[in-house]
Structures are given as C-alpha cells and as structure tokens.
Amino acid sequence: MLRKISLKYEPNPALIFARIAHIPGAVWLDSGRPKSDMGRYDIMSASPRELLTPDNKPESVSPFEYVEFTRAKLPQISEQTSPFTVGLIGYFSYETGLPATTKPKIIQTPEFIWGCYLQSLVIDHEQQTSTFYYWQDEDVSGDDDLLDLLTQDDAENGVDPHFQVREILSLTGREAYGKNFSKILDNIRSGNTYQVNYTQAHLAKYEGNTFTAYLALRDRLPSPYSGYLNFGETKILSFSPEQFVQKIGHKAYTRPIKGTRPRHSDSTIDALNRKELEDSEKDKAENLMIVDLLRNDLSKKALPRSVQVEKLFELQSFANVHHLVSTIACRLDSHTSAMAVLEGAWPGGSITGAPKKRSMTIIDKLEPHQRGIYCGSIGYLSTQGDMDTNLCIRTISCDARAMACWAGGGIVADSDVDLEYFEALGKIETLLEGLAQFQHSVLTQRLIQNSPGNKREMKTIMVKKILADGSPCKKCGEVLAKLESSGLIDLIDEVIVADERDPSSAGMQLAKELNVERAPFFVVYRDGDEPEVHTIYIKFAKEVLEPMRAS
C-alpha cells in the first residue's frame, strides 16, 4: 500500500534537496522555483532499489522496453494522488536506441541510467504542499533514513562548497564550424534536408562537489525542466526550458522550442528582442518544420486523427532567452505505454532537424563526438504509467574528472553563419559564465601561492562581452582591468585580441604561429621566446566585431 506523510511546505526546494544530494542515487527533478514560476512540481528521491544500465539490459529488448518492463513489475497504484509517487527516474542519452557508433565520447557516462524508487518527496508549489510517499513493503529503516534526512535541521546540514574548474575548452573552433555550416547548406540546397541542428561542445576539467556548481548555475538559469542526477561518478546537471514528451492518462504531449532571442537587462532592448522574435518569419518557419515533424512522431502511437496542435508559436521568456514554443497533443489507447510513445519520437525533432533521419545522418557525419546526454532526456515514469521528460539542452554531463556542455541551433537555407554561431553560444553563455566563477577562484589562489614567473599555473578566465563602441574596443579595457585587479597583469608582457573572422589580421597571424585553436575569441599571453598561451572567451556583439590589430 502507498503511504504518505505531509511535511512542512518549503518554497525553495534547493534547501530540501541539499540534505540528500550527497547520497548515491539522489535525484531531483527541479521546477526552478522560487526564481522561475513556470514549473509546478519538484520531485526528489534517493537510494534506489535497483539501477537500470546498459550492463544489465537484456539483449532482446530496447532500452525503452527495458524501462517499461521494469515499471510493470513495480507495485501498481490505482489512485493517482500526484504526478509521481513511486516509479523510475533517470536519463537516456541522445545515442540511446540508435545504431552503434564508433565516435568517441567526450564524457565517459553510460548510455542510460534509470533508478527504481519506492519513496519520494513531491513538492506542489501551486497547492503549497510537501508530501513524502513510500510503499509500505519497502524496508522501513530505509524509509526512515531518507525521511530523517529530508526533515533534518538545516543547521546540521552543509553542502561541501569545494568545486573548482581547471580549464574550459571549446572543441569546435570558429573555422571548423564555418566549414561544417557550408556543408549543411550544400545539403539543404541539394534538397537532401530542410533543417539541421548542428552543435558544438565545450569541455572542462573539474574537481569537487558538482552540486555546489548546480546551485550556483540554477540561481543564474532557473528553468522549469531542470534536474540534478547523482549516479555516483555519473552526474547530470540540467537547466532545460524544454519539455519533450509528457503522458498523462491516455493523452501525450510534446512542446518543442524553435526560435531564440537573448534577454537583456535593459527592458526596452529586451522588449525589442521579444518583438523581433514574435515577428520573425524565419523563426516561425523553423518552428513549423519541427511541429510537423513531431506531429508525425506522435502519430506513430496515437489514435487515428487524434493529433492536434494546441498552441503554435507561443512566446515564452526564460532567465536568459526568449523562445517560441508550440504544443502538440494526441490521444492514446489503453495499451500504449509512455515508453512506447517516447521511443517513437526519439530523438527529439527540435534537436535533429527535418526530415529527421536524413538530418541525423548529416549530423553523424559532421559532429566528431557523441552527444551523450546533450539532446537526450531526463524524467520520471510513475508506477501507474504516467511520464514527464525534458529535452536535455542547457545541460552539463559529468564523469569523475570532466564535465561537458553543448550548444546548438537549427540551420536552414537562409541562415547566416555568424548569427547562428553566436546565437548557439549565447544559449550556454550563462552556463559558461557560471562555471567561470569557480575558475577565477582557482586563478586567484594560484596567483597568491606561486611566484610571478610561474606562468604554467595560469588558467583560463571567462569574461562577458556587452555592447560597446569605439576602437579599440571598450570591453578590451575592461578585460585588462579585470586582469589587473586579479594581479595577473603583472605576469603579462603583451595582450593580443584577435578576431577569427579576419584570418589576415596580425592577431590571427600571431595566434597561428603560436598554434592557438580556440573559439570564438582569445587572448595570448606572450613571454619572450617561450610563449604560454591561455584563452579568454568573449562573446562580442556583431556590430562591434572590429578586431584590434597587433603592432
């Protein structure tokens, strides 16, 4: 029998999950509250009874079938008191269920992990309730342990603050992006495809508590389909605004995002960006392509003639961007499982392209690494068969030593390479800036600990570029000011800011001599005849892309 205990409502769910985040198998499907009011529920659990991974999957079933078969063996609950009470929580990587690939992984994580949870805490922010659910056959002491942790005094709880990023690298340079962009346009002009979602990856070495990073990043990027999954050495930090597939009873929904404009601190500029997106025929056309694709994907499992577009081009504003979001729904017969619907729509059309299979073939040829969790999905499957999943954009995947995040965008016939490149980077700019704050602390420590001549200990700094006028660029002076305040300026003999869009510039020529392959912008620290090269990534506004010339 399912039992429940009412707990004190807490509007900030991070304070609750912090008490159990360290436990292996701890999972949090995060609403983004209190900074975002778009999500209603927070779902938390830990100490799963069983973990489903590729290592224990029977060969005769797909990963999706494996999860569904496991759900069917769990206690069946007829009364639905909450979207989730007991069931499965986990993730599928982008490559799940696709033909085997020889492409290398950036992060060494399993293709999928799902945990079986017979206890959970569900916070309903609309009703302002917190309810702990558990199945009565579950080990009583185990339930008491988790419940005790969830209700302990915060004074007894402390999140390990130690987290350091050692370096941040772009794995897709501006030049490589441009070449592949041209190949995608060639495919579009040849009639092979209409849209391709091409991505670029960033890699960072780290050490310490990834939950500390998650808390800092969710503060910057509160999103309604966020999540933190702690599966030992595999950890997922997702800040996704996009729902993928949801099943409630005999209905299924998908809500694709296509169309993006940045948020701005100036309300007037922010409103202009919003209006520009609302009026953009290009963005609406891209959104419509994906809506048609997902209508087809849902129809694979839907009842005949039941697929409907409930909302088209709805503008939604998130912490860092505005998006166009559409909603497609369908009805299902009583025998169609949530995992069958998810598998039929896999992978998501908004992160592949249209037509899907052809676009995926192009992606496979052009992207050098596996995507992993990026463009995969995290979510829950309740014991009664309901499901909710996100699409893992704005997501960081971690193994024991490194973390990676990706940025992508849909390329169509009239796409501009520079706009697409910088729009993609803009989607994860907040994530990269958030990670950079942990990088600065490392740099400062090492400046104090090491002699001025020890340049081998210097690490990458990340700085945000804002709109600026004049030449040389105003922001370059701000960069130098940041360097000076950190003490790093004493270690620099020469600073060169090079624009990759102008290969003939003196800065680019020097960068080429020093064998620098970074994107989109970098600073070279030169020390006599033995150069040490480190990078500063700066997102320049297009209208101020005049490069500084090195003398």
matplotlib code that plots the C-alpha trace (Angstrom):
import matplotlib.pyplot as plt

x = [0.0, 1.2, 1.5, 2.2, 3.3, 2.6, 5.7, 6.1, 6.0, 9.3, 9.1, 12.8, 13.3, 17.1, 17.2, 15.5, 17.4, 20.7, 20.1, 20.3, 22.3, 25.4, 23.6, 24.4, 21.3, 19.9, 17.7, 15.9, 13.5, 13.7, 10.9, 13.3, 11.4, 11.5, 13.1, 11.1, 7.3, 6.8, 7.2, 4.7, 6.3, 9.6, 10.3, 13.1, 14.4, 17.5, 18.7, 17.1, 16.2, 17.7, 19.6, 18.9, 22.0, 23.3, 25.3, 22.2, 19.8, 18.6, 19.8, 16.3, 14.7, 15.4, 16.4, 12.9, 11.3, 13.6, 12.4, 8.8, 9.1, 10.7, 7.9, 5.3, 6.9, 6.7, 3.8, 0.7, -1.2, -4.7, -5.2, -3.3, -2.6, 0.4, 2.2, 4.8, 4.8, 6.9, 8.4, 11.5, 13.7, 16.7, 18.0, 18.6, 21.5, 21.0, 22.5, 20.1, 18.4, 20.4, 22.8, 26.1, 28.7, 32.5, 32.6, 34.4, 32.6, 33.6, 32.4, 32.6, 29.0, 26.6, 24.1, 21.3, 20.7, 17.2, 16.7, 13.7, 12.4, 9.8, 9.9, 9.8, 9.2, 6.9, 6.5, 3.4, 4.0, 0.5, -1.1, 1.9, 2.2, 5.2, 4.3, 6.6, 5.4, 6.6, 5.5, 4.7, 6.7, 9.9, 12.4, 11.2, 14.6, 15.5, 12.3, 13.1, 16.7, 15.6, 12.7, 15.0, 17.5, 14.8, 13.4, 16.6, 17.6, 19.5, 22.0, 23.1, 23.4, 26.1, 26.8, 30.5, 31.5, 34.6, 34.3, 36.9, 37.1, 40.5, 40.1, 37.3, 37.9, 35.9, 36.0, 34.6, 36.6, 35.1, 36.8, 35.6, 32.1, 32.1, 33.3, 30.5, 28.0, 28.8, 28.4, 25.0, 23.9, 25.1, 22.9, 19.9, 20.4, 20.7, 17.3, 18.6, 17.2, 15.4, 17.0, 19.9, 20.5, 24.3, 26.1, 29.4, 30.8, 32.8, 34.8, 36.1, 38.2, 36.9, 37.3, 34.9, 31.2, 29.1, 26.1, 27.8, 28.1, 24.5, 23.2, 25.2, 24.1, 20.4, 20.5, 21.6, 19.4, 16.2, 14.3, 11.1, 12.6, 15.8, 17.3, 20.2, 21.0, 23.7, 24.5, 27.9, 30.6, 27.9, 26.2, 23.8, 23.1, 20.3, 18.8, 16.4, 13.5, 12.1, 9.6, 10.0, 7.2, 4.6, 2.0, -1.0, -3.6, -4.5, -3.0, 0.5, 2.1, 5.2, 6.3, 9.2, 11.2, 12.4, 13.2, 15.5, 16.4, 18.6, 17.2, 18.6, 18.9, 17.6, 13.8, 13.5, 16.0, 14.5, 11.1, 12.6, 14.2, 10.9, 9.0, 11.7, 11.2, 7.4, 7.6, 10.3, 9.0, 12.3, 11.9, 8.2, 9.1, 11.7, 9.3, 6.6, 9.0, 9.6, 5.9, 5.1, 7.9, 6.7, 3.1, 4.3, 6.3, 3.3, 1.1, 3.1, 1.5, -1.6, -5.2, -6.1, -6.8, -6.2, -3.0, -3.7, -1.6, -2.9, -0.6, 1.6, 4.4, 3.7, 6.4, 7.8, 10.5, 13.2, 16.0, 18.5, 16.4, 13.1, 11.8, 8.9, 7.2, 4.5, 2.3, 1.2, -1.1, -2.6, -4.8, -3.6, -5.3, -5.2, -2.4, 0.1, 2.9, 4.6, 8.0, 6.5, 5.5, 8.9, 10.7, 8.5, 9.5, 13.2, 15.4, 13.6, 12.9, 13.8, 17.4, 17.9, 16.2, 13.8, 13.4, 14.7, 16.5, 18.4, 19.3, 20.6, 22.8, 24.3, 24.8, 26.6, 29.0, 29.8, 29.9, 33.1, 31.9, 28.9, 26.4, 25.8, 23.3, 23.0, 19.8, 18.9, 16.3, 15.8, 12.5, 10.2, 8.0, 5.4, 4.3, 0.8, 2.4, 2.4, 5.6, 7.3, 10.6, 12.7, 14.9, 18.5, 19.6, 21.4, 22.7, 26.1, 27.2, 29.9, 32.1, 34.7, 37.1, 35.5, 32.2, 30.9, 28.1, 26.9, 25.3, 23.3, 20.9, 18.8, 20.4, 18.2, 18.6, 18.8, 20.8, 23.8, 26.9, 27.9, 24.4, 24.0, 27.4, 26.9, 23.2, 24.3, 27.0, 24.5, 22.3, 25.0, 26.7, 25.1, 26.3, 29.9, 29.9, 28.6, 31.4, 33.9, 33.3, 34.8, 37.7, 38.5, 38.8, 41.4, 43.4, 43.4, 44.6, 47.4, 48.5, 48.9, 50.6, 53.0, 55.8, 55.1, 57.2, 55.3, 53.0, 52.5, 50.0, 47.7, 44.3, 41.6, 39.4, 35.9, 34.6, 31.2, 31.1, 28.5, 27.6, 30.4, 31.5, 34.8, 38.1, 40.0, 37.0, 35.9, 35.5, 39.2, 40.0, 37.5, 39.3, 42.6, 41.0, 39.8, 43.3, 44.9, 42.6, 43.4, 47.2, 47.5, 48.6, 52.0, 52.6, 51.7, 54.1, 51.7, 48.0, 46.5, 42.8, 42.2, 39.1, 38.8, 36.6, 39.7, 42.4, 44.7, 44.8, 48.0, 46.4, 45.3, 48.7, 50.4, 47.8, 48.5, 52.2, 51.6, 49.2, 46.2, 43.0, 40.3, 36.9, 35.4, 38.0, 41.2, 43.9, 47.6, 50.0, 53.5, 56.6, 59.7, 60.7, 58.8, 55.1, 52.5, 49.0, 45.8, 42.4, 39.7, 36.4, 34.4, 31.0, 31.2, 28.1, 28.1, 28.1, 31.4, 33.5, 36.2, 39.4, 42.3, 45.4, 48.6, 51.5]
y = [0.0, 3.5, 5.6, 9.4, 11.8, 15.5, 17.7, 21.5, 23.3, 24.9, 27.4, 26.9, 23.2, 23.6, 23.8, 20.4, 18.5, 19.8, 17.4, 14.3, 15.5, 13.6, 10.2, 7.9, 7.7, 11.1, 12.6, 15.9, 16.9, 20.6, 23.2, 26.1, 27.6, 30.2, 32.3, 30.7, 30.3, 28.2, 24.8, 23.4, 20.3, 19.3, 15.6, 14.2, 10.8, 8.8, 5.2, 3.4, -0.2, -1.0, 0.8, 0.0, 0.4, -0.9, -3.5, -5.3, -4.8, -8.0, -8.1, -8.9, -5.6, -1.9, 0.4, 1.9, -1.5, -2.4, 0.6, -0.2, -3.8, -2.8, -0.4, -3.1, -5.2, -2.3, -2.0, -0.9, 2.1, 2.7, 6.0, 8.9, 11.4, 13.1, 13.1, 10.8, 8.8, 5.7, 4.6, 5.3, 8.4, 8.6, 9.6, 8.5, 9.8, 11.0, 7.8, 5.6, 3.1, 4.4, 2.2, 1.7, 4.4, 4.4, 8.1, 8.8, 10.0, 13.4, 12.3, 8.7, 8.1, 5.2, 5.5, 5.4, 5.0, 4.7, 4.1, 2.3, 4.5, 3.3, 6.6, 10.2, 13.7, 15.7, 19.5, 21.0, 24.8, 25.5, 23.9, 24.7, 21.2, 18.8, 15.1, 12.2, 9.0, 5.4, 1.9, 0.0, -3.1, -1.0, -1.5, 0.6, 1.7, 2.8, 5.0, 6.4, 7.2, 9.2, 10.9, 11.8, 13.4, 15.3, 16.8, 17.4, 20.8, 22.8, 23.8, 20.1, 20.1, 21.7, 21.4, 20.9, 24.2, 22.8, 23.0, 24.1, 24.3, 23.7, 24.6, 25.3, 24.4, 24.8, 21.6, 23.3, 26.3, 29.0, 27.8, 24.2, 25.5, 27.5, 24.6, 22.3, 25.1, 25.3, 21.5, 21.7, 24.5, 22.4, 19.5, 21.9, 23.4, 19.9, 19.0, 16.4, 18.2, 21.4, 22.0, 20.5, 21.1, 21.4, 21.5, 22.5, 21.2, 22.7, 20.6, 21.4, 19.6, 19.9, 18.7, 18.9, 18.9, 19.2, 20.0, 23.3, 24.1, 23.2, 25.5, 28.4, 27.7, 27.3, 30.6, 32.1, 30.0, 28.9, 26.7, 24.6, 21.3, 21.3, 18.3, 17.1, 13.4, 11.9, 8.4, 8.1, 9.1, 10.0, 13.3, 15.3, 19.0, 20.1, 23.6, 22.8, 25.0, 22.4, 19.6, 16.7, 14.0, 14.0, 11.3, 11.9, 9.1, 8.4, 11.7, 12.6, 16.0, 17.4, 21.1, 21.8, 25.0, 26.7, 30.4, 32.2, 35.8, 36.9, 38.5, 42.0, 43.9, 47.0, 46.5, 48.5, 46.3, 43.2, 44.2, 44.8, 41.4, 39.8, 41.7, 40.7, 37.1, 37.3, 38.9, 36.6, 34.7, 32.7, 31.5, 30.7, 28.7, 26.7, 26.1, 24.9, 22.4, 20.8, 20.9, 19.0, 16.5, 15.9, 15.6, 12.7, 11.2, 11.3, 9.8, 6.6, 5.6, 7.9, 7.0, 7.8, 11.5, 12.5, 14.5, 18.3, 21.4, 23.1, 26.1, 27.5, 29.9, 30.8, 33.2, 32.2, 34.2, 32.5, 33.7, 34.2, 33.9, 34.3, 31.2, 30.3, 27.2, 25.1, 22.4, 19.2, 16.6, 13.3, 10.5, 7.0, 3.7, 1.9, -0.4, 2.2, 2.8, 6.1, 4.5, 3.4, 7.0, 8.2, 5.6, 6.5, 10.2, 9.5, 11.5, 14.8, 16.5, 20.0, 19.0, 16.9, 18.6, 17.9, 15.4, 13.7, 10.6, 12.5, 15.3, 12.7, 11.2, 14.6, 15.3, 11.9, 12.8, 16.3, 16.2, 14.4, 13.2, 11.5, 13.9, 11.9, 13.4, 16.5, 16.3, 13.2, 13.3, 13.1, 12.5, 10.2, 7.2, 6.7, 3.2, 4.0, 4.7, 8.5, 10.2, 13.6, 14.2, 17.1, 17.7, 18.0, 21.3, 23.7, 20.6, 19.5, 15.9, 14.9, 11.9, 11.6, 14.1, 16.2, 17.9, 18.9, 21.1, 21.7, 24.5, 24.1, 25.6, 24.8, 25.7, 26.4, 27.7, 31.4, 31.0, 33.3, 31.6, 34.3, 34.8, 31.0, 30.6, 33.4, 32.5, 29.0, 30.2, 32.7, 29.8, 28.5, 31.8, 31.8, 28.3, 29.1, 32.3, 30.4, 27.9, 30.6, 32.0, 28.8, 29.2, 32.7, 31.5, 28.9, 31.5, 33.9, 31.2, 30.2, 33.8, 34.1, 30.8, 30.9, 33.3, 35.8, 34.0, 30.7, 31.1, 27.4, 27.6, 30.2, 29.1, 30.3, 33.3, 33.9, 37.4, 38.5, 40.9, 43.7, 46.2, 48.7, 51.5, 52.7, 51.3, 49.8, 48.1, 49.4, 45.9, 45.1, 47.8, 46.2, 42.8, 44.4, 45.9, 42.5, 41.1, 44.0, 43.6, 39.9, 40.6, 38.7, 41.8, 41.6, 38.3, 39.6, 41.2, 41.6, 41.1, 40.4, 40.2, 38.5, 38.3, 34.8, 36.3, 38.1, 35.4, 38.1, 40.2, 40.5, 38.9, 35.9, 35.6, 35.5, 33.1, 30.8, 31.0, 30.0, 27.2, 28.6, 26.8, 28.3, 29.9, 32.4, 34.9, 34.6, 36.5, 35.5, 35.8, 36.0, 35.5, 36.2, 33.3, 30.7, 31.6, 30.4, 30.6, 30.8, 31.9, 34.4, 33.6, 36.8, 36.9, 40.0, 41.7, 41.5, 45.3, 45.7, 42.9, 45.2, 43.4, 45.0, 45.0, 43.9, 46.1]
z = [0.0, -0.8, 2.3, 2.6, 5.2, 4.9, 5.6, 6.0, 2.7, 1.6, -1.3, -2.1, -2.9, -3.0, 0.8, 1.0, -1.7, -0.3, 2.6, 0.4, -2.7, -1.5, -1.4, -4.4, -6.5, -5.3, -8.0, -8.2, -11.0, -10.4, -11.1, -11.0, -8.0, -6.5, -9.2, -12.0, -11.6, -14.7, -13.0, -10.5, -9.0, -7.5, -7.2, -5.1, -4.1, -3.3, -2.5, -5.5, -5.0, -8.5, -11.2, -14.9, -17.1, -20.4, -18.5, -17.1, -20.0, -21.7, -25.4, -26.6, -25.6, -26.4, -23.5, -23.6, -23.4, -20.5, -18.5, -19.3, -18.4, -15.1, -14.3, -14.9, -12.1, -9.6, -7.2, -9.1, -7.6, -8.8, -7.0, -8.6, -5.9, -7.5, -10.9, -9.3, -6.1, -6.7, -10.0, -12.1, -12.6, -14.9, -18.2, -21.8, -23.9, -27.4, -28.8, -26.9, -29.3, -32.3, -34.3, -32.6, -33.3, -33.3, -32.5, -29.2, -26.1, -24.6, -21.2, -20.0, -18.9, -19.6, -22.4, -19.9, -16.2, -14.5, -10.8, -9.3, -6.4, -3.9, -1.9, -3.0, -1.8, -4.1, -3.6, -5.2, -5.4, -6.6, -3.6, -1.4, -0.1, 0.5, 0.7, 1.3, -0.4, 0.3, -0.5, 2.7, 1.6, 1.3, 4.1, 7.0, 8.2, 4.7, 4.6, 8.0, 7.0, 3.9, 5.7, 8.6, 6.2, 4.3, 7.6, 9.5, 10.8, 8.2, 10.8, 10.8, 7.0, 5.0, 1.2, 0.6, -1.1, -2.7, -6.5, -9.0, -12.7, -14.1, -17.7, -20.2, -23.8, -27.0, -29.0, -32.1, -33.4, -35.5, -38.6, -38.2, -37.5, -40.7, -42.8, -41.5, -41.8, -45.5, -45.9, -44.2, -46.6, -49.6, -48.3, -48.0, -51.4, -52.9, -51.5, -49.0, -46.0, -44.8, -41.4, -39.5, -35.8, -35.6, -32.2, -30.7, -27.4, -24.5, -22.1, -18.6, -16.1, -12.6, -9.0, -6.1, -5.4, -8.6, -6.5, -5.5, -9.2, -9.7, -7.0, -8.4, -12.0, -11.2, -9.5, -12.8, -15.0, -13.3, -15.7, -15.4, -16.6, -14.7, -12.8, -10.8, -11.0, -8.8, -10.0, -8.5, -11.0, -13.4, -12.7, -14.8, -14.3, -16.5, -16.8, -19.6, -20.5, -22.9, -22.2, -24.6, -24.1, -21.3, -20.8, -18.5, -18.6, -22.2, -23.6, -24.7, -25.3, -26.7, -26.6, -29.0, -28.9, -32.0, -32.2, -29.8, -28.8, -25.9, -22.8, -22.0, -18.7, -20.4, -20.5, -23.7, -25.6, -24.1, -25.4, -28.8, -28.8, -27.8, -30.5, -33.1, -32.3, -32.4, -35.9, -37.3, -40.3, -40.4, -36.8, -37.2, -40.3, -38.4, -35.6, -38.0, -39.6, -36.2, -35.3, -38.5, -37.7, -34.2, -35.3, -37.4, -34.5, -32.1, -34.8, -34.7, -31.4, -31.3, -32.0, -35.7, -36.3, -32.7, -33.1, -32.7, -32.5, -29.3, -29.3, -32.2, -31.8, -28.2, -26.9, -23.5, -21.7, -19.6, -17.5, -20.4, -23.6, -25.2, -27.1, -29.5, -28.1, -29.7, -28.1, -29.9, -28.2, -29.1, -27.6, -26.9, -26.5, -23.1, -24.2, -25.4, -22.8, -22.2, -23.1, -26.5, -27.2, -26.2, -28.3, -31.3, -31.0, -30.2, -30.6, -30.3, -33.6, -32.3, -31.8, -35.0, -37.9, -40.7, -42.2, -39.1, -40.5, -43.2, -40.8, -38.3, -41.0, -41.7, -38.0, -37.6, -40.4, -39.2, -35.4, -34.3, -30.9, -29.4, -28.0, -24.8, -22.5, -24.7, -26.7, -24.6, -21.9, -18.1, -16.4, -14.5, -15.3, -12.5, -11.5, -12.9, -16.3, -16.5, -17.6, -18.0, -19.7, -20.7, -23.7, -22.4, -23.7, -21.4, -19.8, -18.3, -18.2, -15.7, -15.1, -12.4, -13.9, -16.5, -17.5, -20.9, -22.2, -25.8, -27.8, -31.0, -33.3, -36.4, -39.7, -42.7, -46.2, -45.3, -42.1, -41.5, -40.2, -37.8, -36.4, -35.9, -34.4, -31.8, -31.1, -30.2, -27.9, -26.4, -25.3, -23.0, -22.2, -18.8, -18.0, -19.1, -17.1, -14.1, -14.3, -14.8, -11.3, -10.0, -12.4, -11.1, -7.5, -8.6, -10.5, -7.5, -5.2, -7.5, -8.0, -4.3, -3.9, -6.8, -7.9, -10.6, -13.1, -12.8, -15.8, -16.1, -13.3, -15.0, -16.1, -18.4, -17.5, -19.0, -19.4, -20.7, -23.6, -23.6, -26.2, -26.6, -29.0, -30.3, -31.3, -29.6, -28.0, -24.7, -23.4, -24.0, -21.4, -19.0, -19.6, -18.7, -15.6, -14.5, -15.1, -13.2, -10.2, -10.1, -10.2, -13.4, -15.3, -13.7, -15.5, -19.0, -21.4, -24.3, -24.8, -28.3, -29.0, -32.4, -34.5, -36.1, -38.8, -40.2, -40.8, -42.2, -39.1, -37.2, -34.1, -36.1, -37.7, -34.3, -32.9, -35.9, -35.2, -31.6, -32.7, -30.9, -31.8, -29.7, -30.3, -30.6, -29.2, -27.3, -25.5, -26.0, -23.1, -24.5, -22.6, -24.7, -27.0, -24.9, -25.2, -22.9, -24.4, -22.4, -23.6, -22.7, -24.4, -25.1, -26.8, -29.0, -30.3, -34.1, -34.5, -32.6, -34.2, -35.4, -34.4, -32.6, -34.7, -33.1, -34.0]

ax = plt.figure().add_subplot(projection="3d")
ax.plot(x, y, z, "-o")
ax.set_aspect("equal")
plt.show()
